[in-house]
Structures are given as C-alpha cells and as structure tokens.
C-alpha cells in the first residue's frame, strides 16, 4: 500500500456527534460573562459510526441540536431529555401499556 504526503494539508475527520461551545463574549469593562456558554450539538448521521455501531453524547448545558441530513436506512437517531444517540443497532421504543 502506498501513501502520499502533501505538506501543509490537514486531514479532518468528521464526527457523527460534534459538540460546539460558543466562546464567552466580553461584558462591560472587559469582564467575562459568568453565565453558561451556549452549547450546541451537530448530528451528522451520514458519517461512519464507530466499530461498536453506537455513539452517545450528553445534552447537559446544550441549548440547540442541529441535524441537516436524514439518517440512512438502518441508522437511528434518538434524542431524549438527557442524551442524543446515533446507532445502527435495532431499536425498540416502548409505548404505553394499556391494562
């Protein structure tokens, strides 16, 4: 197998889940805001999943999620109150059971 090197070229690997944190903006008199930063998660279900077929990320401090592609057949995106999960495993979502 041959490999070719290109000086100055950077290889960027896309991720299925990417956490973006907005830098704090300076306040009055150059002070830094003490509030929580704006955190968003970008969901890219078309990117390759890891070997185990599942990736999960906490939604702690997240104010926004973005998904610009429809997941391909066999890939499921689950967004709950606590986490976002992308998987290629079978998923069964339970419903309300009537007695």
C-alpha positions, 0 to 999 in steps of 0.5 A, spaced: 500 500 500 502 506 498 501 513 501 502 520 499 504 526 503 502 533 501 505 538 506 501 543 509 494 539 508 490 537 514 486 531 514 479 532 518 475 527 520 468 528 521 464 526 527 457 523 527 456 527 534 460 534 534 459 538 540 460 546 539 461 551 545 460 558 543 466 562 546 464 567 552 463 574 549 466 580 553 461 584 558 462 591 560 469 593 562 472 587 559 469 582 564 467 575 562 460 573 562 459 568 568 453 565 565 453 558 561 456 558 554 451 556 549 452 549 547 450 546 541 450 539 538 451 537 530 448 530 528 451 528 522 448 521 521 451 520 514 458 519 517 461 512 519 459 510 526 464 507 530 466 499 530 461 498 536 455 501 531 453 506 537 455 513 539 452 517 545 453 524 547 450 528 553 445 534 552 447 537 559 448 545 558 446 544 550 441 549 548 440 547 540 441 540 536 442 541 529 441 535 524 441 537 516 441 530 513 436 524 514 439 518 517 440 512 512 436 506 512 438 502 518 441 508 522 437 511 528 437 517 531 434 518 538 434 524 542 431 524 549 431 529 555 438 527 557 442 524 551 442 524 543 444 517 540 446 515 533 446 507 532 445 502 527 443 497 532 435 495 532 431 499 536 425 498 540 421 504 543 416 502 548 409 505 548 404 505 553 401 499 556 394 499 556 391 494 562 
